[in-house]
Amino acid sequence: MQNFTELARRRRSIRKFTPEKLTEDQVVELMKAALFAPSSKGSRPWEFVLVDDPVLLHELSECKPAGAELVAGAPLAVVVAADTTRTEAWVEDASVAATMLLLQAEDMGLGACWVQVNGRTQDDGTPSADIVRDILNLPAECAPLAIVAVGHKAAERKSQNDEKLLWEKIHLNGYRHEDKGVR
Ligand SMILES: Cc1cc2nc3c(=O)[nH]c(=O)nc-3n(C[C@H](O)[C@H](O)[C@H](O)COP(=O)(O)O)c2cc1C
């Protein structure tokens, strides 16, 4: 267990994994974090589809023209979806859960990467969400937001650098165009 600021600094998107599988205990720990996620009105509209079948991982990696290739090389993909009929805030709810997965993976010394599905399309215009829905037999009301690929890091990446923090994005007591930030 590391301090949270250090965890936030260390988390990077990991796109290359070793072939080592995750243990069942690791998967349980990972998914606990997602299930602990806060959600709008406590609605918990998420559905998580765990994929470790190499054929399915490969199919998922082709759900969009670019940016999903890494899924084929991951030992585990967590498809984060939500029931869109349960809440208008399903994107937010699923996003929080996906973020919990990224941070939990880093806390366990694993690597992870968010692969966006919602709003993306294949070259022929087919929504990536429909492609993922077909591959995994998701019901119509269940919308896939993202695929979180998880595994053992093939290589460490440098932690984020405090020098690059965009303090000018922080505004005190209202947005002021001349603000240079609170620091
Ligand atoms: C909403 C969202 C969608 C993303 N989609 C993808 C994606 O489809 N493929 C990918 O390789 N990385 C994706 N990423 C990861 C970003 O590229 C990454 O977070 C960003 O470049 C910053 O790098 P870092 O995570 O290492 O700090 C996504 C991240 C977010 C938050």
Ligand as a Chemical Component Dictionary entry (heavy atoms), coordinates in Angstrom:
data_LIG
# 
_chem_comp.id                   LIG 
_chem_comp.type                 NON-POLYMER 
_chem_comp.pdbx_formal_charge   0 
_chem_comp.three_letter_code    LIG 
# 
loop_
_chem_comp_atom.comp_id 
_chem_comp_atom.atom_id 
_chem_comp_atom.alt_atom_id 
_chem_comp_atom.type_symbol 
_chem_comp_atom.charge 
_chem_comp_atom.model_Cartn_x 
_chem_comp_atom.model_Cartn_y 
_chem_comp_atom.model_Cartn_z 
_chem_comp_atom.pdbx_ordinal 
LIG C1  C1  C 0 -11.402 8.240 -21.851 1  
LIG C2  C2  C 0 -10.072 7.645 -22.221 2  
LIG C3  C3  C 0 -9.958  6.952 -23.405 3  
LIG C4  C4  C 0 -8.746  6.356 -23.759 4  
LIG N1  N1  N 0 -8.690  5.575 -24.879 5  
LIG C5  C5  C 0 -7.547  4.939 -25.174 6  
LIG C6  C6  C 0 -7.503  4.025 -26.263 7  
LIG O1  O1  O 0 -8.490  3.771 -26.934 8  
LIG N2  N2  N 0 -6.325  3.399 -26.530 9  
LIG C7  C7  C 0 -5.201  3.639 -25.771 10 
LIG O2  O2  O 0 -4.160  3.034 -26.090 11 
LIG N3  N3  N 0 -5.204  4.489 -24.731 12 
LIG C8  C8  C 0 -6.352  5.138 -24.401 13 
LIG N4  N4  N 0 -6.403  5.956 -23.306 14 
LIG C9  C9  C 0 -5.186  6.222 -22.524 15 
LIG C10 C10 C 0 -4.646  7.632 -22.804 16 
LIG O3  O3  O 0 -4.076  7.647 -24.089 17 
LIG C11 C11 C 0 -3.640  8.001 -21.715 18 
LIG O4  O4  O 0 -4.279  8.027 -20.455 19 
LIG C12 C12 C 0 -2.981  9.348 -21.962 20 
LIG O5  O5  O 0 -2.220  9.334 -23.139 21 
LIG C13 C13 C 0 -2.079  9.756 -20.793 22 
LIG O6  O6  O 0 -1.076  8.780 -20.562 23 
LIG P1  P1  P 0 -0.936  8.040 -19.157 24 
LIG O7  O7  O 0 -2.220  7.291 -18.898 25 
LIG O8  O8  O 0 0.241   7.124 -19.309 26 
LIG O9  O9  O 0 -0.702  9.077 -18.082 27 
LIG C14 C14 C 0 -7.602  6.525 -22.917 28 
LIG C15 C15 C 0 -7.738  7.237 -21.724 29 
LIG C16 C16 C 0 -8.959  7.762 -21.366 30 
LIG C17 C17 C 0 -9.088  8.463 -20.024 31 
# 
loop_
_chem_comp_bond.comp_id 
_chem_comp_bond.atom_id_1 
_chem_comp_bond.atom_id_2 
_chem_comp_bond.value_order 
_chem_comp_bond.pdbx_ordinal 
LIG C1  C2  SING 1  
LIG C2  C3  SING 2  
LIG C2  C16 DOUB 3  
LIG C3  C4  DOUB 4  
LIG C4  N1  SING 5  
LIG C4  C14 SING 6  
LIG N1  C5  DOUB 7  
LIG C5  C6  SING 8  
LIG C5  C8  SING 9  
LIG C6  O1  DOUB 10 
LIG C6  N2  SING 11 
LIG N2  C7  SING 12 
LIG C7  O2  DOUB 13 
LIG C7  N3  SING 14 
LIG N3  C8  DOUB 15 
LIG C8  N4  SING 16 
LIG N4  C9  SING 17 
LIG N4  C14 SING 18 
LIG C9  C10 SING 19 
LIG C10 O3  SING 20 
LIG C10 C11 SING 21 
LIG C11 O4  SING 22 
LIG C11 C12 SING 23 
LIG C12 O5  SING 24 
LIG C12 C13 SING 25 
LIG C13 O6  SING 26 
LIG O6  P1  SING 27 
LIG P1  O7  DOUB 28 
LIG P1  O8  SING 29 
LIG P1  O9  SING 30 
LIG C14 C15 DOUB 31 
LIG C15 C16 SING 32 
LIG C16 C17 SING 33 
# 
